[in-house]
Amino acid sequence: MNKQIDVKSLSRSVGKDKAIELSNTKWWEGKDHQEIAYCQFFTEELIMPFDLFHKAVEKTLSHPVFTHEFGVNWNGIAEELIKVIPSKNQVMVDILQ
């Protein structure tokens, strides 16, 4: 029996002002696609351009992800990412501080 992952418990909010600040730093530059996908996916606010995030998720999962899937299959995508990406918790902590 597969246990469903509680994606909400893995996500964190940085707030609107911090999200804007992070986006302005272009934190994703120099990061690999897995780090980008993980950090943005598990941050409630958009902290980077969506098209770059979308590409990072597709590259990480090695298959196309239609835009609407981010709305209707968020948990499914999260479960795939968690299986594919080694823990990036420290990277996420470093970026989001």
N, CA, C and O of each residue as an XYZ file, in Angstrom:
388
protein
N       0.836     -1.182      0.000
C       0.000      0.000      0.000
C       0.882      1.246      0.000
O       1.741      1.400      0.868
N       0.673      2.129     -0.963
C       1.441      3.361     -1.050
C       0.839      4.419     -0.142
O      -0.361      4.691     -0.189
N       1.683      5.004      0.676
C       1.235      6.086      1.543
C       1.297      7.391      0.765
O       2.322      7.713      0.164
N       0.206      8.139      0.776
C       0.153      9.436      0.086
C       1.023     10.442      0.834
O       1.000     10.518      2.062
N       1.776     11.199      0.075
C       2.653     12.218      0.654
C       1.837     13.469      0.951
O       1.052     13.922      0.118
N       2.026     14.021      2.139
C       1.360     15.268      2.512
C       2.218     16.423      2.007
O       3.104     16.917      2.704
N       1.929     16.837      0.775
C       2.725     17.873      0.117
C       2.684     19.181      0.890
O       3.692     19.879      0.997
N       1.522     19.509      1.425
C       1.369     20.773      2.156
C       2.354     20.845      3.330
O       2.867     21.919      3.645
N       2.615     19.713      3.969
C       3.540     19.728      5.112
C       4.985     19.965      4.669
O       5.821     20.374      5.475
N       5.279     19.712      3.402
C       6.626     19.940      2.882
C       6.817     21.360      2.364
O       7.946     21.822      2.198
N       5.707     22.047      2.110
C       5.764     23.396      1.547
C       5.933     24.437      2.640
O       5.556     24.233      3.794
N       6.505     25.542      2.243
C       6.621     26.656      3.176
C       6.308     27.959      2.467
O       6.502     28.097      1.259
N       5.826     28.895      3.235
C       5.532     30.225      2.724
C       6.643     31.164      3.141
O       7.101     31.137      4.284
N       7.075     31.994      2.206
C       8.087     32.996      2.535
C       7.471     34.384      2.611
O       8.127     35.341      3.024
N       6.212     34.489      2.213
C       5.538     35.786      2.210
C       5.808     36.547      0.928
O       6.789     36.293      0.229
N       4.931     37.476      0.635
C       4.990     38.233     -0.623
C       6.295     39.023     -0.772
O       6.949     38.953     -1.813
N       6.669     39.771      0.263
C       7.859     40.613      0.158
C       9.127     39.794     -0.061
O       9.964     40.157     -0.887
N       9.275     38.692      0.672
C      10.449     37.825      0.527
C      10.449     37.159     -0.844
O      11.507     36.994     -1.451
N       9.258     36.771     -1.342
C       9.162     36.155     -2.668
C       9.660     37.114     -3.744
O      10.403     36.717     -4.643
N       9.253     38.366     -3.651
C       9.706     39.380     -4.610
C      11.213     39.587     -4.487
O      11.922     39.669     -5.490
N      11.688     39.670     -3.264
C      13.130     39.844     -3.026
C      13.926     38.676     -3.617
O      14.943     38.886     -4.279
N      13.463     37.450     -3.378
C      14.146     36.270     -3.912
C      14.155     36.289     -5.436
O      15.177     36.007     -6.062
N      13.018     36.620     -6.022
C      12.941     36.670     -7.480
C      13.921     37.691     -8.043
O      14.563     37.445     -9.065
N      14.034     38.820     -7.385
C      14.948     39.863     -7.849
C      16.416     39.455     -7.751
O      17.251     39.991     -8.479
N      16.745     38.513     -6.863
C      18.133     38.059     -6.729
C      18.538     37.083     -7.820
O      19.724     36.817     -8.013
N      17.544     36.545     -8.541
C      17.798     35.511     -9.559
C      18.565     34.332     -8.953
O      19.549     33.851     -9.515
N      18.087     33.887     -7.799
C      18.729     32.806     -7.038
C      18.938     31.542     -7.860
O      19.838     30.761     -7.548
N      18.147     31.314     -8.890
C      18.189     30.092     -9.690
C      19.402     30.035    -10.610
O      19.782     28.958    -11.071
N      20.008     31.178    -10.877
C      21.175     31.182    -11.753
C      22.310     30.403    -11.101
O      22.673     30.663     -9.953
N      22.860     29.459    -11.829
C      23.940     28.632    -11.314
C      23.464     27.395    -10.557
O      24.284     26.592    -10.113
N      22.155     27.231    -10.404
C      21.598     26.055     -9.726
C      21.226     25.019    -10.787
O      20.903     25.372    -11.921
N      21.272     23.736    -10.410
C      20.855     22.709    -11.359
C      19.335     22.602    -11.393
O      18.646     23.115    -10.511
N      18.824     21.931    -12.417
C      17.374     21.854    -12.611
C      16.657     21.208    -11.431
O      15.517     21.567    -11.138
N      17.294     20.270    -10.756
C      16.666     19.643     -9.592
C      16.515     20.632     -8.441
O      15.469     20.681     -7.796
N      17.550     21.411     -8.186
C      17.478     22.418     -7.121
C      16.395     23.448     -7.415
O      15.644     23.849     -6.525
N      16.325     23.871     -8.670
C      15.315     24.851     -9.061
C      13.918     24.275     -8.865
O      13.059     24.911     -8.254
N      13.696     23.072     -9.384
C      12.374     22.442     -9.279
C      11.983     22.247     -7.820
O      10.852     22.551     -7.440
N      12.888     21.752     -7.007
C      12.597     21.470     -5.604
C      12.290     22.747     -4.827
O      11.287     22.824     -4.117
N      13.146     23.732     -4.963
C      12.967     24.962     -4.182
C      11.678     25.679     -4.542
O      10.949     26.125     -3.656
N      11.388     25.797     -5.840
C      10.162     26.489     -6.218
C       8.931     25.650     -5.918
O       7.925     26.177     -5.444
N       8.996     24.368     -6.182
C       7.809     23.530     -5.994
C       7.330     23.543     -4.548
O       6.126     23.550     -4.288
N       8.255     23.547     -3.626
C       7.877     23.473     -2.222
C       7.887     24.842     -1.527
O       7.958     24.930     -0.301
N       7.813     25.902     -2.332
C       7.610     27.258     -1.824
C       6.259     27.715     -2.339
O       6.009     27.678     -3.544
N       5.385     28.146     -1.440
C       4.015     28.474     -1.825
C       3.929     29.637     -2.804
O       3.098     29.616     -3.711
N       4.765     30.642     -2.638
C       4.755     31.792     -3.538
C       5.684     31.516     -4.727
O       6.647     30.757     -4.616
N       5.377     32.136     -5.842
C       6.258     32.030     -7.001
C       7.484     32.900     -6.729
O       7.362     34.106     -6.516
N       8.658     32.287     -6.739
C       9.897     33.001     -6.415
C      10.844     33.069     -7.613
O      12.034     33.348     -7.464
N      10.302     32.812     -8.790
C      11.081     32.841    -10.022
C      10.124     32.879    -11.205
O       8.927     32.662    -11.016
N      10.601     33.146    -12.415
C       9.717     33.105    -13.574
C       9.137     31.689    -13.765
O       9.862     30.696    -13.708
N       7.830     31.626    -13.989
C       7.168     30.333    -14.097
C       7.736     29.481    -15.226
O       7.871     28.268    -15.067
N       8.073     30.089    -16.366
C       8.568     29.294    -17.490
C       9.872     28.573    -17.158
O      10.088     27.450    -17.612
N      10.736     29.200    -16.377
C      11.984     28.544    -15.966
C      11.709     27.402    -14.986
O      12.335     26.345    -15.064
N      10.782     27.619    -14.080
C      10.365     26.578    -13.140
C       9.773     25.393    -13.897
O      10.113     24.241    -13.628
N       8.889     25.685    -14.839
C       8.231     24.644    -15.634
C       9.276     23.788    -16.351
O       9.202     22.560    -16.316
N      10.244     24.429    -16.995
C      11.312     23.710    -17.696
C      12.134     22.862    -16.730
O      12.517     21.741    -17.065
N      12.407     23.380    -15.547
C      13.184     22.631    -14.558
C      12.444     21.377    -14.103
O      13.052     20.322    -13.923
N      11.144     21.493    -13.921
C      10.340     20.327    -13.526
C      10.358     19.282    -14.639
O      10.552     18.096    -14.372
N      10.157     19.708    -15.872
C      10.165     18.761    -16.991
C      11.522     18.070    -17.131
O      11.588     16.862    -17.362
N      12.582     18.827    -16.993
C      13.921     18.243    -17.106
C      14.186     17.265    -15.956
O      14.781     16.207    -16.158
N      13.748     17.621    -14.775
C      13.937     16.750    -13.608
C      13.161     15.448    -13.758
O      13.673     14.374    -13.442
N      11.930     15.544    -14.240
C      11.080     14.360    -14.369
C      11.302     13.604    -15.676
O      10.797     12.494    -15.844
N      12.045     14.189    -16.586
C      12.348     13.577    -17.889
C      11.109     13.278    -18.716
O      11.069     12.299    -19.460
N      10.100     14.127    -18.582
C       8.913     14.017    -19.434
C       8.168     15.347    -19.417
O       8.312     16.147    -18.493
N       7.362     15.567    -20.469
C       6.598     16.820    -20.518
C       5.587     16.907    -19.372
O       4.998     15.905    -18.966
N       5.403     18.105    -18.873
C       4.362     18.382    -17.870
C       3.547     19.536    -18.440
O       4.056     20.644    -18.609
N       2.278     19.268    -18.735
C       1.422     20.320    -19.281
C       1.130     21.347    -18.195
O       1.012     21.009    -17.017
N       1.018     22.593    -18.603
C       0.810     23.684    -17.658
C      -0.372     23.430    -16.731
O      -0.285     23.698    -15.533
N      -1.469     22.921    -17.266
C      -2.662     22.703    -16.436
C      -2.431     21.655    -15.347
O      -3.150     21.633    -14.349
N      -1.430     20.785    -15.534
C      -1.153     19.765    -14.522
C      -0.695     20.377    -13.199
O      -0.893     19.786    -12.137
N      -0.089     21.553    -13.263
C       0.327     22.209    -12.028
C      -0.884     22.581    -11.177
O      -0.768     22.739     -9.962
N      -2.039     22.719    -11.814
C      -3.265     23.037    -11.092
C      -4.071     21.818    -10.697
O      -4.672     21.793     -9.623
N      -4.091     20.804    -11.552
C      -4.969     19.654    -11.291
C      -4.240     18.421    -10.771
O      -4.880     17.487    -10.289
N      -2.912     18.404    -10.861
C      -2.155     17.223    -10.428
C      -0.933     17.609     -9.594
O       0.120     16.979     -9.693
N      -1.083     18.638     -8.781
C       0.035     19.138     -7.963
C       0.641     18.032     -7.102
O       1.860     17.868     -7.066
N      -0.205     17.279     -6.414
C       0.301     16.220     -5.535
C       1.016     15.132     -6.325
O       2.030     14.600     -5.874
N       0.496     14.802     -7.495
C       1.140     13.788     -8.329
C       2.522     14.225     -8.777
O       3.471     13.442     -8.749
N       2.630     15.470     -9.186
C       3.939     15.997     -9.587
C       4.883     16.005     -8.384
O       6.054     15.645     -8.502
N       4.371     16.413     -7.244
C       5.193     16.440     -6.023
C       5.722     15.055     -5.693
O       6.898     14.901     -5.366
N       4.874     14.058     -5.776
C       5.305     12.693     -5.478
C       6.393     12.237     -6.445
O       7.348     11.574     -6.040
N       6.249     12.593     -7.728
C       7.293     12.259     -8.699
C       8.604     12.955     -8.363
O       9.667     12.336     -8.396
N       8.530     14.244     -8.040
C       9.738     15.002     -7.710
C      10.451     14.417     -6.503
O      11.675     14.288     -6.498
N       9.687     14.067     -5.486
C      10.280     13.522     -4.261
C      11.006     12.207     -4.545
O      12.043     11.925     -3.946
N      10.466     11.414     -5.449
C      11.105     10.137     -5.801
C      12.385     10.345     -6.596
O      13.333      9.572     -6.458
N      12.420     11.376     -7.421
C      13.536     11.597     -8.340
C      14.657     12.432     -7.722
O      15.833     12.195     -8.000
N      14.302     13.390     -6.900
C      15.283     14.343     -6.380
C      15.835     13.872     -5.043
O      15.077     13.594     -4.114
N      17.161     13.781     -4.948
C      17.741     13.539     -3.634
C      17.402     14.730     -2.735
O      17.118     15.816     -3.240
N      17.427     14.554     -1.472
C      17.028     15.624     -0.556
C      17.795     16.906     -0.862
O      19.025     16.932     -0.890
N      17.042     17.942     -1.084
C      17.633     19.268     -1.343
C      17.269     20.223     -0.214
O      17.306     21.441     -0.389
N      16.920     19.671      0.939
C      16.471     20.522      2.039
C      17.475     21.604      2.400
O      17.077     22.750      2.607
N      18.756     21.287      2.484
C      19.742     22.294      2.876
C      19.860     23.375      1.816
O      20.009     24.553      2.142
N      19.794     22.981      0.545
C      19.843     23.960     -0.536
C      18.656     24.902     -0.408
O      18.803     26.115     -0.557
N      17.481     24.347     -0.133
C      16.277     25.152      0.003
C      16.405     26.113      1.184
O      16.045     27.285      1.074
N      16.907     25.630      2.289
C      17.096     26.475      3.472
C      18.053     27.609      3.148
O      17.794     28.757      3.510
N      19.150     27.308      2.474
C      20.130     28.334      2.126
C      19.526     29.407      1.222
O      19.774     30.597      1.415
N      18.740     28.989      0.241
C      18.147     29.937     -0.704
C      17.096     30.792     -0.034
O      17.041     32.000     -0.267
N      16.264     30.193      0.791
C      15.113     30.885      1.338
C      15.400     31.728      2.568
O      14.502     32.395      3.082
N      16.635     31.709      3.048
C      16.962     32.522      4.220
C      17.108     33.970      3.864
O      17.384     34.795      4.735
